[in-house]
Amino acid sequence: MTRQSLRLGMVGGGEGAFIGAVHRMAAALDGEWRVTAGAFSTDSGRNARTGAQLGLDPQRTYDTFDAMLAGEASLPADDRIDAIAVVTPNHLHAPMAIAALQAGFHVFCEKPIAMSDAEAQAIAETVQATGRRFALAFTYSGYPLIEEARTRIAQGDLGAIRLVQVEYLQGWLSQPIDIQGNKQAEWRTDPARAGLGGCLGDIGTHAFQLAEHVSGLLVQAVSADLTIHVPGRRLDDDVSALLRFEGGARGTLKASQVAAGEENGLKLRIHGERGGLEWAQMEPNTLTLRWLDRPSEIVRAGGPGLQDSAMRLLRTPAGHPEGYIEAFANLYRSFAAAIRGEESTWVPGVPDGLRTMKFVEAVIANAASGRKWTSIDPGESE
Ligand SMILES: NC(=O)c1ccc[n+]([C@@H]2O[C@H](COP(=O)([O-])OP(=O)(O)OC[C@H]3O[C@@H](n4cnc5c(N)ncnc54)[C@H](O)[C@@H]3O)[C@@H](O)[C@H]2O)c1
């Protein structure tokens, strides 16, 4: 029997939007998904043009998200969409994800999962109650050499982990472009649409998720500083945090959107008893391993010595660079396999969403208090 692509609906991602187009490229890369329906924008012209550009049946470019849910739910099972990608600003993630799950659709949601830990809990409960799949777009987890690093640490190559340092530096909010008409900046600095954190929620969550995912360790407590550098801005544009991990490891997290001149400087360094590793998102096909008792190693995507788990995430032979779209596509491919009931590699989801929202709330609470440490899990001793 011919293998059918799964059908994807999308909310957000209209003409001029950033991440929706990336989702569409990533979903299409392996032929596992076909965008079949959408409510791409609240602007009817943009919405219609986006649907037309994608070649959608005009009846499946819906005026609103609610109309998409109702319209798709009324179609026969072999025609209606299987999943919905939620790629709107943050305040809509939880209500839309919950409604989509309750209407019977799987959900691939943008990060941060929600506006608060309480909303993230509500998503978790709905996933549990509906039995639908829920993936969260922590894109960087999809890089092959992130999987290499995670596997090496999990199998004990570095020994017990002692140090975790993660930084995510961007410079695009160095000027007040949020009040000068930049669409992406405008909602990201509005507490009603971005959430409790600015830079913290936008990229601090990426850094935190990567640090826990690769180290395999949970952060127990944070000591944090939040700053607004650009006058008049309502949410933080700069975050610094000390991290205490379970088992005694110590870490630092630096995230900033006012690091003038920086592009997408996400970097991770982890050291254990026997050695360390280093990875940077802007050079994603290289992982450096350093050892106490022998020379350093450079591990390359597709090159010799790569773990099978990382090889499975590559599509081209060594030396043909793979990057952001391919990392994203790895999440969509795995999400499809999970929905089909096939063997699936790991996909970030509800647990990552819950952890990152607890992190956001702990950082905000700590930065506003005079206390040195705040526990990530409220109720735990600090
Ligand atoms: N995973 C990543 O690496 C990554 C990167 C960038 C953005 N994001 C996340 O993706 C989300 C979107 O960010 P962006 O930069 O693409 O924003 P954007 O402002 O460029 O796009 C948002 C889109 O949502 C649409 N929209 C808003 N309300 C809507 C509604 N009610 N119905 C239908 N469409 C609606 C807007 O018209 C627009 O097309 C955010 O949550 C952001 O945090 C994630």
The ligand as an ORCA input file, in Angstrom:
! r2SCAN-3c Opt
* xyz 0 1
  N      11.531     26.993     17.849
  C      12.178     28.087     17.508
  O      13.375     28.056     17.329
  C      11.407     29.366     17.345
  C      11.927     30.416     16.576
  C      11.131     31.556     16.408
  C       9.884     31.667     17.006
  N       9.430     30.650     17.784
  C       8.101     30.724     18.419
  O       7.115     30.689     17.390
  C       6.003     31.493     17.730
  C       5.756     32.521     16.613
  O       6.888     33.343     16.496
  P       7.181     34.171     15.136
  O       8.491     34.814     15.314
  O       6.942     33.313     13.953
  O       6.026     35.265     15.252
  P       5.399     36.141     14.069
  O       4.851     37.353     14.702
  O       6.369     36.264     12.962
  O       4.202     35.221     13.528
  C       3.037     34.971     14.260
  C       1.926     34.604     13.298
  O       0.763     34.227     14.039
  C      -0.372     34.825     13.405
  N      -1.478     34.896     14.366
  C      -1.565     35.613     15.503
  N      -2.758     35.410     16.101
  C      -3.438     34.538     15.316
  C      -4.726     33.933     15.387
  N      -5.560     34.196     16.384
  N      -5.090     33.094     14.371
  C      -4.263     32.831     13.353
  N      -3.024     33.367     13.232
  C      -2.625     34.209     14.202
  C       0.147     36.170     12.941
  O      -0.693     36.741     11.966
  C       1.484     35.731     12.367
  O       1.323     35.213     11.063
  C       6.328     32.117     19.082
  O       5.715     31.387     20.099
  C       7.846     31.994     19.195
  O       8.283     31.868     20.532
  C      10.175     29.521     17.958
*
